[in-house]
Amino acid sequence: MQFKPTQMVKCALVGAALMQVQVVQAQQACVPQQDLTDAVIYAVPVMADAFDTACSTELSPDGFFATQGDAFVAPYAAMSEERWPGAARVLTTFAEAGSKGNSGIPALADVLNGQSPQTVRPFIDALLGSMIVGEIKTKDCGKIERGMELMAPLPPENMGGMVTFIMDMAGVKNPELCPWNGE
């Protein structure tokens, strides 16, 4: 079988396109699901502090957060240090996506660039807390408190895993989650 010049050009273009797709796929990092679970567990104490800052005047002194908030956050705080490496990898992935113009956190790329994760953790805690405070609407404080109360009976691993599962099922992209590998 002989190829005509136009067929050879078409084959070359298809081959080049396939190679480019493979290069793009290789460059797109996915987030390991265990790292996302770690990030959720790490973030709960930071989110709780931000929630307290944004909502303390909106909540009942007899409500869940006032009476059981410390007990809810304590197991997450105890695990936060060991979960920080996975959380740092997730934040780095999102920062890199943001620095490339995708959805992400572009300012975070500057903070993480060339720094050890332990060095920048206090800054990340403050930055993340500040971002969360800015996103909380006071009209939602009661709903958020209700969500925490519903999550409170779950062990941190289950709560982090459930959030990761929901994000996986929702097909989160930019960056996407790596396929579940049974860890």
N, CA, C and O atoms as a DFTB+ gen file, in Angstrom:
732 C
 N C O
     1  1       0.848      -1.170       0.000
     2  2       0.000       0.000       0.000
     3  2       0.892       1.231       0.000
     4  3       1.819       1.350       0.801
     5  1       0.598       2.118      -0.893
     6  2       1.362       3.354      -0.984
     7  2       0.542       4.495      -0.418
     8  3      -0.661       4.602      -0.654
     9  1       1.230       5.351       0.340
    10  2       0.581       6.539       0.867
    11  2       0.787       7.681      -0.099
    12  3       1.886       7.874      -0.620
    13  1      -0.269       8.439      -0.340
    14  2      -0.158       9.650      -1.124
    15  2       0.384      10.746      -0.210
    16  3       0.244      10.649       1.009
    17  1       0.986      11.763      -0.762
    18  2       1.526      12.841       0.072
    19  2       0.484      13.436       1.016
    20  3       0.809      13.746       2.163
    21  1      -0.738      13.601       0.574
    22  2      -1.761      14.178       1.462
    23  2      -2.084      13.236       2.611
    24  3      -2.343      13.693       3.725
    25  1      -2.074      11.929       2.363
    26  2      -2.320      10.967       3.424
    27  2      -1.175      10.970       4.432
    28  3      -1.404      10.844       5.635
    29  1       0.058      11.115       3.942
    30  2       1.205      11.157       4.841
    31  2       1.139      12.401       5.722
    32  3       1.462      12.348       6.909
    33  1       0.725      13.508       5.140
    34  2       0.597      14.741       5.925
    35  2      -0.482      14.561       6.986
    36  3      -0.300      14.956       8.138
    37  1      -1.598      13.967       6.598
    38  2      -2.676      13.731       7.566
    39  2      -2.205      12.814       8.689
    40  3      -2.490      13.079       9.857
    41  1      -1.492      11.744       8.359
    42  2      -0.975      10.823       9.382
    43  2       0.006      11.540      10.299
    44  3      -0.011      11.339      11.513
    45  1       0.855      12.371       9.720
    46  2       1.820      13.115      10.526
    47  2       1.096      14.070      11.473
    48  3       1.470      14.192      12.640
    49  1       0.067      14.741      10.977
    50  2      -0.693      15.669      11.819
    51  2      -1.412      14.927      12.948
    52  3      -1.418      15.387      14.089
    53  1      -2.010      13.789      12.633
    54  2      -2.684      12.998      13.659
    55  2      -1.667      12.516      14.690
    56  3      -1.925      12.577      15.892
    57  1      -0.507      12.034      14.223
    58  2       0.544      11.587      15.141
    59  2       1.029      12.717      16.030
    60  3       1.221      12.525      17.231
    61  1       1.230      13.896      15.451
    62  2       1.673      15.051      16.242
    63  2       0.612      15.442      17.261
    64  3       0.929      15.773      18.404
    65  1      -0.646      15.402      16.842
    66  2      -1.729      15.747      17.766
    67  2      -1.788      14.757      18.928
    68  3      -1.969      15.153      20.080
    69  1      -1.631      13.454      18.616
    70  2      -1.645      12.451      19.680
    71  2      -0.484      12.654      20.633
    72  3      -0.651      12.527      21.846
    73  1       0.701      12.970      20.101
    74  2       1.848      13.201      20.977
    75  2       1.622      14.429      21.850
    76  3       2.008      14.443      23.019
    77  1       0.992      15.468      21.281
    78  2       0.737      16.674      22.067
    79  2      -0.260      16.376      23.185
    80  3      -0.098      16.875      24.298
    81  1      -1.278      15.580      22.911
    82  2      -2.239      15.196      23.943
    83  2      -1.516      14.459      25.065
    84  3      -1.779      14.708      26.242
    85  1      -0.598      13.546      24.706
    86  2       0.137      12.810      25.726
    87  2       1.021      13.743      26.547
    88  3       1.128      13.571      27.761
    89  1       1.658      14.729      25.908
    90  2       2.494      15.689      26.634
    91  2       1.641      16.505      27.587
    92  3       2.018      16.702      28.742
    93  1       0.487      16.986      27.114
    94  2      -0.406      17.771      27.970
    95  2      -0.882      16.925      29.138
    96  3      -0.920      17.403      30.271
    97  1      -1.249      15.666      28.878
    98  2      -1.693      14.800      29.962
    99  2      -0.575      14.568      30.967
   100  3      -0.827      14.518      32.171
   101  1       0.654      14.428      30.488
   102  2       1.778      14.212      31.393
   103  2       2.031      15.455      32.249
   104  3       2.465      15.339      33.395
   105  1       1.762      16.645      31.696
   106  2       1.998      17.877      32.432
   107  2       0.895      18.168      33.442
   108  3       1.136      18.848      34.439
   109  1      -0.314      17.660      33.198
   110  2      -1.414      17.914      34.111
   111  2      -1.298      16.963      35.293
   112  3      -1.494      15.755      35.161
   113  1      -0.983      17.518      36.422
   114  2      -0.871      16.683      37.613
   115  2      -2.260      16.477      38.200
   116  3      -3.067      17.403      38.277
   117  1      -2.512      15.270      38.601
   118  2      -3.748      15.027      39.329
   119  2      -3.421      15.036      40.815
   120  3      -2.276      14.843      41.223
   121  1      -4.436      15.260      41.591
   122  2      -4.291      15.296      43.044
   123  2      -4.593      13.905      43.588
   124  3      -5.702      13.404      43.402
   125  1      -3.629      13.270      44.257
   126  2      -3.927      11.975      44.875
   127  2      -5.055      12.124      45.894
   128  3      -5.076      13.076      46.675
   129  1      -5.971      11.194      45.877
   130  2      -7.134      11.308      46.746
   131  2      -6.744      11.315      48.226
   132  3      -7.387      11.997      49.024
   133  1      -5.715      10.576      48.602
   134  2      -5.287      10.595      50.004
   135  2      -4.764      11.971      50.389
   136  3      -4.975      12.420      51.516
   137  1      -4.083      12.648      49.465
   138  2      -3.607      14.010      49.754
   139  2      -4.773      14.962      49.971
   140  3      -4.715      15.831      50.841
   141  1      -5.832      14.802      49.181
   142  2      -6.998      15.669      49.374
   143  2      -7.656      15.376      50.721
   144  3      -8.078      16.300      51.417
   145  1      -7.747      14.111      51.089
   146  2      -8.277      13.754      52.407
   147  2      -7.425      14.391      53.503
   148  3      -7.953      14.933      54.474
   149  1      -6.098      14.320      53.338
   150  2      -5.199      14.963      54.300
   151  2      -5.448      16.467      54.367
   152  3      -5.450      17.056      55.449
   153  1      -5.658      17.083      53.208
   154  2      -5.890      18.530      53.163
   155  2      -7.169      18.910      53.900
   156  3      -7.210      19.926      54.594
   157  1      -8.203      18.105      53.753
   158  2      -9.463      18.379      54.449
   159  2      -9.243      18.294      55.960
   160  3      -9.680      19.168      56.708
   161  1      -8.571      17.249      56.396
   162  2      -8.323      17.073      57.833
   163  2      -7.464      18.225      58.365
   164  3      -7.759      18.790      59.418
   165  1      -6.402      18.569      57.631
   166  2      -5.547      19.695      58.028
   167  2      -6.345      20.995      58.133
   168  3      -6.135      21.780      59.057
   169  1      -7.257      21.221      57.192
   170  2      -7.931      22.515      57.081
   171  2      -9.040      22.737      58.105
   172  3      -9.402      23.886      58.357
   173  1      -9.586      21.694      58.697
   174  2     -10.717      21.874      59.618
   175  2     -10.397      22.855      60.750
   176  3     -11.214      23.742      60.997
   177  1      -9.263      22.753      61.454
   178  2      -8.997      23.745      62.509
   179  2      -8.875      25.177      61.971
   180  3      -9.319      26.127      62.616
   181  1      -8.270      25.324      60.788
   182  2      -8.146      26.654      60.180
   183  2      -9.535      27.181      59.817
   184  3      -9.846      28.348      60.055
   185  1     -10.366      26.312      59.239
   186  2     -11.722      26.717      58.876
   187  2     -12.548      27.047      60.109
   188  3     -13.335      27.993      60.095
   189  1     -12.376      26.271      61.176
   190  2     -13.134      26.533      62.405
   191  2     -12.757      27.885      63.002
   192  3     -13.627      28.624      63.463
   193  1     -11.471      28.210      62.995
   194  2     -11.051      29.529      63.480
   195  2     -11.639      30.639      62.621
   196  3     -12.110      31.653      63.138
   197  1     -11.609      30.441      61.307
   198  2     -12.181      31.442      60.399
   199  2     -13.688      31.574      60.626
   200  3     -14.230      32.679      60.643
   201  1     -14.345      30.446      60.799
   202  2     -15.785      30.448      61.065
   203  2     -16.083      31.212      62.353
   204  3     -17.016      32.015      62.397
   205  1     -15.304      30.969      63.389
   206  2     -15.490      31.664      64.663
   207  2     -15.314      33.171      64.480
   208  3     -16.090      33.961      65.018
   209  1     -14.298      33.565      63.725
   210  2     -14.052      34.986      63.468
   211  2     -15.224      35.620      62.729
   212  3     -15.674      36.707      63.091
   213  1     -15.716      34.950      61.701
   214  2     -16.774      35.512      60.861
   215  2     -18.153      35.429      61.495
   216  3     -19.011      36.265      61.211
   217  1     -18.382      34.443      62.345
   218  2     -19.744      34.153      62.780
   219  2     -19.997      34.269      64.275
   220  3     -21.125      34.046      64.715
   221  1     -19.003      34.604      65.063
   222  2     -19.182      34.573      66.523
   223  2     -20.356      35.432      66.997
   224  3     -21.011      35.083      67.978
   225  1     -20.628      36.529      66.331
   226  2     -21.742      37.393      66.753
   227  2     -23.089      36.905      66.233
   228  3     -24.134      37.399      66.657
   229  1     -23.070      35.947      65.327
   230  2     -24.306      35.460      64.702
   231  2     -24.850      34.190      65.347
   232  3     -25.995      33.811      65.098
   233  1     -24.049      33.534      66.167
   234  2     -24.425      32.223      66.675
   235  2     -24.946      32.298      68.107
   236  3     -24.594      33.194      68.875
   237  1     -25.782      31.344      68.434
   238  2     -26.323      31.251      69.784
   239  2     -25.240      30.795      70.757
   240  3     -24.445      29.912      70.434
   241  1     -25.207      31.393      71.940
   242  2     -24.235      30.938      72.944
   243  2     -24.541      29.519      73.435
   244  3     -23.706      28.903      74.098
   245  1     -25.719      29.001      73.120
   246  2     -26.088      27.634      73.481
   247  2     -26.006      26.682      72.288
   248  3     -26.368      25.511      72.406
   249  1     -25.535      27.175      71.145
   250  2     -25.495      26.369      69.925
   251  2     -24.345      25.385      69.905
   252  3     -23.525      25.336      70.821
   253  1     -24.304      24.604      68.842
   254  2     -23.299      23.549      68.695
   255  2     -21.876      24.081      68.794
   256  3     -21.069      23.539      69.550
   257  1     -21.554      25.128      68.046
   258  2     -20.171      25.585      68.003
   259  2     -19.723      26.121      69.356
   260  3     -18.584      25.905      69.769
   261  1     -20.616      26.815      70.043
   262  2     -20.255      27.369      71.355
   263  2     -20.090      26.270      72.400
   264  3     -19.237      26.372      73.281
   265  1     -20.893      25.238      72.305
   266  2     -20.870      24.207      73.351
   267  2     -20.010      22.987      73.002
   268  3     -19.491      22.321      73.898
   269  1     -19.856      22.688      71.690
   270  2     -19.136      21.476      71.297
   271  2     -18.068      21.728      70.230
   272  3     -17.428      20.789      69.757
   273  1     -17.881      22.972      69.860
   274  2     -16.930      23.297      68.793
   275  2     -15.516      22.843      69.093
   276  3     -14.846      22.279      68.228
   277  1     -15.055      23.086      70.319
   278  2     -13.695      22.673      70.684
   279  2     -13.536      21.154      70.593
   280  3     -12.517      20.665      70.106
   281  1     -14.532      20.416      71.056
   282  2     -14.473      18.949      70.994
   283  2     -14.521      18.469      69.540
   284  3     -13.881      17.476      69.196
   285  1     -15.268      19.161      68.693
   286  2     -15.341      18.813      67.279
   287  2     -13.979      19.008      66.602
   288  3     -13.542      18.154      65.830
   289  1     -13.313      20.124      66.887
   290  2     -12.063      20.478      66.218
   291  2     -10.863      19.707      66.778
   292  3      -9.900      19.472      66.049
   293  1     -10.898      19.314      68.040
   294  2      -9.736      18.723      68.715
   295  2      -9.099      17.544      67.965
   296  3      -7.877      17.537      67.810
   297  1      -9.859      16.552      67.494
   298  2      -9.194      15.444      66.801
   299  2      -8.537      15.867      65.484
   300  3      -7.514      15.306      65.091
   301  1      -9.117      16.848      64.810
   302  2      -8.517      17.366      63.578
   303  2      -7.217      18.107      63.899
   304  3      -6.212      17.944      63.207
   305  1      -7.249      18.917      64.953
   306  2      -6.052      19.655      65.360
   307  2      -4.937      18.693      65.746
   308  3      -3.768      18.944      65.453
   309  1      -5.297      17.589      66.404
   310  2      -4.297      16.599      66.813
   311  2      -3.659      15.917      65.601
   312  3      -2.512      15.477      65.677
   313  1      -4.377      15.827      64.502
   314  2      -3.876      15.156      63.298
   315  2      -3.289      16.131      62.282
   316  3      -2.677      15.709      61.301
   317  1      -3.466      17.397      62.503
   318  2      -3.101      18.414      61.519
   319  2      -1.633      18.343      61.104
   320  3      -1.314      18.431      59.918
   321  1      -0.751      18.183      62.073
   322  2       0.687      18.145      61.773
   323  2       1.034      16.974      60.863
   324  3       1.774      17.142      59.894
   325  1       0.508      15.793      61.163
   326  2       0.832      14.620      60.348
   327  2       0.181      14.683      58.971
   328  3       0.659      14.038      58.038
   329  1      -0.890      15.439      58.826
   330  2      -1.591      15.560      57.538
   331  2      -1.074      16.717      56.695
   332  3      -1.430      16.841      55.523
   333  1      -0.232      17.568      57.287
   334  2       0.266      18.737      56.583
   335  2       1.016      18.400      55.289
   336  3       0.800      19.102      54.302
   337  1       1.884      17.373      55.217
   338  2       2.583      17.114      53.951
   339  2       1.627      16.875      52.773
   340  3       1.847      17.400      51.681
   341  1       0.568      16.083      52.992
   342  2      -0.413      15.866      51.923
   343  2      -1.137      17.141      51.568
   344  3      -1.371      17.424      50.393
   345  1      -1.498      17.920      52.586
   346  2      -2.169      19.204      52.341
   347  2      -1.259      20.144      51.558
   348  3      -1.716      20.846      50.656
   349  1       0.020      20.160      51.897
   350  2       0.977      21.023      51.191
   351  2       1.074      20.629      49.719
   352  3       1.176      21.494      48.850
   353  1       1.043      19.325      49.439
   354  2       1.088      18.883      48.034
   355  2      -0.160      19.342      47.285
   356  3      -0.066      19.759      46.131
   357  1      -1.330      19.271      47.926
   358  2      -2.571      19.737      47.288
   359  2      -2.482      21.238      47.039
   360  3      -2.801      21.700      45.943
   361  1      -2.059      21.994      48.027
   362  2      -1.950      23.445      47.872
   363  2      -0.951      23.803      46.775
   364  3      -1.182      24.737      46.007
   365  1       0.148      23.073      46.699
   366  2       1.132      23.322      45.646
   367  2       0.528      23.066      44.275
   368  3       0.759      23.837      43.344
   369  1      -0.244      21.990      44.138
   370  2      -0.891      21.678      42.865
   371  2      -1.860      22.780      42.469
   372  3      -1.871      23.206      41.314
   373  1      -2.681      23.254      43.419
   374  2      -3.611      24.337      43.121
   375  2      -2.870      25.630      42.826
   376  3      -3.284      26.395      41.954
   377  1      -1.791      25.881      43.533
   378  2      -1.000      27.095      43.295
   379  2      -0.409      27.069      41.895
   380  3      -0.432      28.074      41.185
   381  1       0.119      25.916      41.498
   382  2       0.692      25.803      40.164
   383  2      -0.369      25.988      39.097
   384  3      -0.107      26.617      38.072
   385  1      -1.570      25.449      39.318
   386  2      -2.664      25.651      38.367
   387  2      -2.997      27.129      38.262
   388  3      -3.228      27.638      37.165
   389  1      -3.023      27.820      39.390
   390  2      -3.333      29.250      39.384
   391  2      -2.252      30.064      38.713
   392  3      -2.561      31.051      38.045
   393  1      -1.004      29.689      38.865
   394  2       0.079      30.448      38.238
   395  2       0.103      30.229      36.730
   396  3       0.732      31.003      36.007
   397  1      -0.571      29.190      36.244
   398  2      -0.656      28.932      34.806
   399  2      -1.947      29.490      34.211
   400  3      -2.276      29.213      33.058
   401  1      -2.678      30.280      35.008
   402  2      -3.896      30.903      34.502
   403  2      -5.133      30.050      34.640
   404  3      -6.210      30.470      34.217
   405  1      -5.020      28.870      35.217
   406  2      -6.189      28.030      35.457
   407  2      -6.793      28.414      36.791
   408  3      -6.279      29.283      37.496
   409  1      -7.896      27.755      37.132
   410  2      -8.439      28.032      38.456
   411  2      -7.424      27.547      39.468
   412  3      -6.828      26.484      39.293
   413  1      -7.229      28.294      40.494
   414  2      -6.229      27.958      41.488
   415  2      -5.981      29.158      42.376
   416  3      -6.804      30.071      42.440
   417  1      -4.877      29.158      43.043
   418  2      -4.549      30.238      43.971
   419  2      -3.210      30.816      43.535
   420  3      -2.172      30.394      44.047
   421  1      -3.200      31.790      42.584
   422  2      -1.933      32.278      42.050
   423  2      -1.015      32.877      43.109
   424  3       0.198      32.682      43.030
   425  1      -1.544      33.597      44.098
   426  2      -0.694      34.210      45.121
   427  2       0.037      33.138      45.928
   428  3       1.135      33.371      46.432
   429  1      -0.569      31.987      46.042
   430  2       0.032      30.899      46.795
   431  2       1.285      30.368      46.107
   432  3       2.219      29.919      46.773
   433  1       1.308      30.416      44.786
   434  2       2.485      29.949      44.054
   435  2       3.710      30.750      44.470
   436  3       4.791      30.187      44.642
   437  1       3.551      32.049      44.631
   438  2       4.676      32.889      45.050
   439  2       5.156      32.511      46.444
   440  3       6.359      32.502      46.704
   441  1       4.225      32.199      47.342
   442  2       4.577      31.851      48.714
   443  2       5.288      30.503      48.761
   444  3       6.281      30.350      49.473
   445  1       4.791      29.532      48.015
   446  2       5.333      28.177      48.076
   447  2       6.605      27.996      47.251
   448  3       7.376      27.067      47.488
   449  1       6.818      28.875      46.296
   450  2       7.939      28.725      45.374
   451  2       9.273      28.712      46.112
   452  3       9.703      29.725      46.665
   453  1       9.913      27.562      46.111
   454  2      11.245      27.438      46.673
   455  2      11.313      27.384      48.190
   456  3      12.413      27.367      48.743
   457  1      10.203      27.358      48.870
   458  2      10.190      27.320      50.333
   459  2       9.829      25.910      50.804
   460  3       9.116      25.179      50.117
   461  1      10.324      25.543      51.967
   462  2       9.915      24.250      52.513
   463  2       8.488      24.393      53.048
   464  3       8.126      25.443      53.579
   465  1       7.688      23.352      52.911
   466  2       6.309      23.425      53.396
   467  2       6.204      23.801      54.875
   468  3       5.284      24.521      55.261
   469  1       7.127      23.327      55.702
   470  2       7.067      23.650      57.141
   471  2       7.333      25.127      57.387
   472  3       6.754      25.723      58.294
   473  1       8.204      25.716      56.583
   474  2       8.527      27.126      56.744
   475  2       7.320      28.012      56.461
   476  3       7.093      29.000      57.159
   477  1       6.554      27.662      55.446
   478  2       5.442      28.530      55.027
   479  2       4.114      28.178      55.690
   480  3       3.125      28.886      55.506
   481  1       4.085      27.099      56.454
   482  2       2.800      26.678      57.028
   483  2       2.113      27.770      57.846
   484  3       0.915      27.977      57.651
   485  1       2.792      28.481      58.746
   486  2       2.079      29.527      59.491
   487  2       1.477      30.596      58.571
   488  3       0.383      31.100      58.826
   489  1       2.195      30.932      57.509
   490  2       1.666      31.912      56.562
   491  2       0.466      31.339      55.818
   492  3      -0.526      32.036      55.606
   493  1       0.553      30.065      55.421
   494  2      -0.557      29.411      54.715
   495  2      -1.780      29.352      55.621
   496  3      -2.895      29.627      55.178
   497  1      -1.577      28.995      56.891
   498  2      -2.699      28.972      57.842
   499  2      -3.393      30.334      57.880
   500  3      -4.620      30.416      57.816
   501  1      -2.602      31.396      57.983
   502  2      -3.166      32.749      58.066
   503  2      -3.838      33.151      56.751
   504  3      -4.922      33.733      56.757
   505  1      -3.189      32.838      55.624
   506  2      -3.749      33.172      54.315
   507  2      -5.058      32.427      54.073
   508  3      -6.050      33.020      53.649
   509  1      -5.052      31.134      54.344
   510  2      -6.251      30.321      54.155
   511  2      -7.381      30.801      55.065
   512  3      -8.524      30.937      54.629
   513  1      -7.051      31.056      56.338
   514  2      -8.063      31.560      57.271
   515  2      -8.652      32.878      56.806
   516  3      -9.866      33.075      56.870
   517  1      -7.806      33.780      56.342
   518  2      -8.271      35.078      55.859
   519  2      -9.170      34.930      54.633
   520  3     -10.183      35.619      54.509
   521  1      -8.788      34.019      53.725
   522  2      -9.611      33.785      52.534
   523  2     -10.979      33.231      52.917
   524  3     -11.997      33.620      52.343
   525  1     -10.998      32.329      53.881
   526  2     -12.268      31.729      54.309
   527  2     -13.144      32.768      54.979
   528  3     -14.340      32.839      54.696
   529  1     -12.573      33.578      55.866
   530  2     -13.353      34.640      56.524
   531  2     -13.999      35.526      55.471
   532  3     -15.164      35.904      55.601
   533  1     -13.247      35.859      54.427
   534  2     -13.768      36.716      53.368
   535  2     -14.892      36.090      52.567
   536  3     -15.689      36.806      51.960
   537  1     -14.971      34.776      52.553
   538  2     -15.999      34.076      51.776
   539  2     -17.274      33.785      52.574
   540  3     -18.326      33.540      51.983
   541  1     -17.193      33.808      53.890
   542  2     -18.359      33.460      54.704
   543  2     -19.326      34.636      54.762
   544  3     -18.953      35.751      55.126
   545  1     -20.553      34.367      54.403
   546  2     -21.626      35.365      54.507
   547  2     -22.336      35.128      55.841
   548  3     -22.665      33.991      56.178
   549  1     -22.567      36.188      56.588
   550  2     -23.166      36.021      57.911
   551  2     -24.520      35.318      57.845
   552  3     -24.904      34.625      58.788
   553  1     -25.233      35.487      56.760
   554  2     -26.531      34.810      56.630
   555  2     -26.377      33.292      56.560
   556  3     -27.347      32.563      56.765
   557  1     -25.153      32.808      56.269
   558  2     -24.906      31.373      56.169
   559  2     -24.320      30.762      57.437
   560  3     -24.098      29.552      57.486
   561  1     -24.065      31.564      58.454
   562  2     -23.415      31.056      59.664
   563  2     -24.190      29.901      60.293
   564  3     -23.592      28.901      60.688
   565  1     -25.496      30.026      60.389
   566  2     -26.310      28.963      60.975
   567  2     -26.241      27.674      60.161
   568  3     -26.194      26.582      60.727
   569  1     -26.235      27.799      58.839
   570  2     -26.142      26.616      57.977
   571  2     -24.785      25.929      58.143
   572  3     -24.702      24.702      58.207
   573  1     -23.731      26.731      58.211
   574  2     -22.391      26.165      58.373
   575  2     -22.281      25.447      59.717
   576  3     -21.704      24.365      59.813
   577  1     -22.845      26.069      60.752
   578  2     -22.831      25.437      62.070
   579  2     -23.587      24.112      62.026
   580  3     -23.152      23.129      62.626
   581  1     -24.695      24.080      61.333
   582  2     -25.470      22.838      61.199
   583  2     -24.645      21.772      60.480
   584  3     -24.663      20.605      60.872
   585  1     -23.924      22.168      59.430
   586  2     -23.059      21.229      58.709
   587  2     -21.990      20.643      59.609
   588  3     -21.709      19.446      59.550
   589  1     -21.385      21.492      60.451
   590  2     -20.375      20.990      61.387
   591  2     -20.994      20.009      62.366
   592  3     -20.394      18.982      62.684
   593  1     -22.178      20.318      62.840
   594  2     -22.844      19.417      63.787
   595  2     -23.132      18.063      63.135
   596  3     -23.012      17.023      63.782
   597  1     -23.508      18.079      61.865
   598  2     -23.768      16.826      61.154
   599  2     -22.486      16.015      60.936
   600  3     -22.521      14.784      60.939
   601  1     -21.360      16.704      60.749
   602  2     -20.084      16.020      60.524
   603  2     -19.422      15.569      61.821
   604  3     -18.578      14.673      61.807
   605  1     -19.791      16.175      62.926
   606  2     -19.093      15.941      64.198
   607  2     -18.983      14.467      64.596
   608  3     -17.935      14.076      65.110
   609  1     -19.997      13.631      64.391
   610  2     -19.844      12.224      64.817
   611  2     -18.835      11.429      63.987
   612  3     -18.362      10.381      64.428
   613  1     -18.500      11.919      62.783
   614  2     -17.578      11.182      61.926
   615  2     -16.139      11.347      62.408
   616  3     -15.728      12.453      62.760
   617  1     -15.372      10.257      62.426
   618  2     -13.935      10.400      62.687
   619  2     -13.316      11.241      61.567
   620  3     -13.817      11.220      60.443
   621  1     -12.243      11.978      61.849
   622  2     -11.635      12.830      60.825
   623  2     -11.324      12.096      59.516
   624  3     -11.543      12.650      58.439
   625  1     -10.820      10.869      59.590
   626  2     -10.502      10.128      58.367
   627  2     -11.743       9.908      57.510
   628  3     -11.683       9.997      56.284
   629  1     -12.864       9.623      58.159
   630  2     -14.106       9.400      57.416
   631  2     -14.643      10.702      56.825
   632  3     -15.118      10.724      55.689
   633  1     -14.568      11.783      57.599
   634  2     -15.056      13.061      57.085
   635  2     -14.196      13.509      55.905
   636  3     -14.728      13.911      54.870
   637  1     -12.864      13.444      56.051
   638  2     -11.976      13.818      54.949
   639  2     -12.189      12.931      53.738
   640  3     -12.218      13.409      52.604
   641  1     -12.339      11.637      53.983
   642  2     -12.596      10.699      52.894
   643  2     -13.930      10.939      52.220
   644  3     -14.042      10.785      51.004
   645  1     -14.948      11.315      52.987
   646  2     -16.267      11.587      52.404
   647  2     -16.223      12.822      51.501
   648  3     -16.801      12.820      50.415
   649  1     -15.539      13.872      51.952
   650  2     -15.401      15.070      51.114
   651  2     -14.662      14.714      49.825
   652  3     -15.055      15.147      48.742
   653  1     -13.594      13.926      49.941
   654  2     -12.829      13.507      48.762
   655  2     -13.697      12.678      47.832
   656  3     -13.667      12.870      46.616
   657  1     -14.470      11.756      48.394
   658  2     -15.370      10.921      47.589
   659  2     -16.377      11.777      46.836
   660  3     -16.610      11.558      45.647
   661  1     -16.973      12.744      47.511
   662  2     -17.957      13.617      46.863
   663  2     -17.309      14.406      45.730
   664  3     -17.895      14.553      44.657
   665  1     -16.108      14.911      45.964
   666  2     -15.416      15.659      44.917
   667  2     -15.053      14.749      43.746
   668  3     -15.117      15.174      42.593
   669  1     -14.674      13.511      44.025
   670  2     -14.373      12.547      42.971
   671  2     -15.631      12.247      42.159
   672  3     -15.592      12.246      40.928
   673  1     -16.726      11.996      42.834
   674  2     -17.984      11.703      42.143
   675  2     -18.489      12.905      41.343
   676  3     -19.137      12.739      40.310
   677  1     -18.189      14.116      41.824
   678  2     -18.613      15.329      41.128
   679  2     -17.733      15.631      39.916
   680  3     -18.060      16.501      39.109
   681  1     -16.618      14.912      39.792
   682  2     -15.744      15.104      38.644
   683  2     -14.974      16.413      38.677
   684  3     -14.835      17.081      37.652
   685  1     -14.471      16.783      39.852
   686  2     -13.720      18.028      40.003
   687  2     -12.544      18.035      39.029
   688  3     -11.839      17.038      38.876
   689  1     -12.351      19.172      38.378
   690  2     -11.258      19.348      37.418
   691  2     -10.427      20.554      37.823
   692  3     -10.815      21.335      38.693
   693  1      -9.292      20.687      37.184
   694  2      -8.431      21.880      37.330
   695  2      -7.894      22.098      38.720
   696  3      -8.265      23.100      39.332
   697  1      -7.096      21.293      39.243
   698  2      -6.668      19.994      38.737
   699  2      -7.654      18.911      39.139
   700  3      -8.446      19.074      40.067
   701  1      -7.585      17.833      38.434
   702  2      -8.507      16.741      38.733
   703  2      -7.903      15.787      39.766
   704  3      -6.700      15.794      40.027
   705  1      -8.766      14.987      40.327
   706  2      -8.317      13.970      41.276
   707  2      -7.780      12.765      40.511
   708  3      -8.310      12.383      39.468
   709  1      -6.732      12.185      41.045
   710  2      -6.219      10.940      40.481
   711  2      -7.267       9.843      40.722
   712  3      -8.063       9.946      41.655
   713  1      -7.270       8.821      39.910
   714  2      -8.202       7.718      40.164
   715  2      -7.928       7.093      41.542
   716  3      -6.787       7.049      42.000
   717  1      -8.975       6.622      42.174
   718  2      -8.864       5.987      43.481
   719  2      -8.077       4.698      43.305
   720  3      -8.366       3.909      42.405
   721  1      -7.087       4.483      44.159
   722  2      -6.266       3.280      44.047
   723  2      -6.436       2.358      45.243
   724  3      -5.634       1.447      45.442
   725  1      -7.468       2.584      46.038
   726  2      -7.766       1.688      47.136
   727  2      -6.965       1.895      48.395
   728  3      -7.011       1.051      49.290
   729  1      -6.228       2.990      48.500
   730  2      -5.442       3.241      49.725
   731  2      -6.336       3.524      50.899
   732  3      -5.848       3.757      52.005
